């Protein structure tokens, strides 16, 4: 499983349960073009 697949599955599970969340940290900054060396995904629930 890739990191994109893992983040998608967690996000889908949270959305399916109606739990509000926010994706933060290096994963989200990488998606916006601000490169960081780590590839972790941090969720605020």
C-alpha positions in Angstrom: 0.0 0.0 0.0 1.4 3.4 -0.9 1.2 6.5 1.3 -1.5 8.0 -1.0 -3.6 4.9 -0.6 -3.2 4.8 3.2 -4.2 8.5 3.5 -7.2 8.0 1.2 -8.4 5.0 3.2 -8.1 6.9 6.5 -9.8 10.0 5.1 -12.6 7.8 3.6 -13.2 6.1 6.9 -13.3 9.3 8.8 -15.7 10.9 6.3 -17.9 7.7 6.3 -18.2 7.9 10.0 -19.0 11.6 9.9 -15.9 12.5 11.9 -14.5 16.0 11.1 -10.7 15.9 10.4 -7.9 18.0 9.0 -4.8 16.7 7.2 -1.7 18.6 8.3 2.1 18.3 8.3 4.5 17.3 5.6 2.0 15.3 3.6 -0.3 18.2 3.1 2.5 20.7 2.4 3.9 18.3 -0.2 0.6 18.3 -1.9 0.7 22.1 -2.2 4.2 22.1 -3.7 6.2 22.9 -0.6 8.6 20.0 -0.6 9.7 18.5 2.7 11.9 15.5 3.3 9.4 13.5 5.4 6.4 11.7 4.0 4.3 11.4 7.1 0.6 12.2 7.2 -0.8 13.9 10.3 -4.5 14.0 11.0 -6.2 16.3 13.4 -9.5 14.7 14.5 
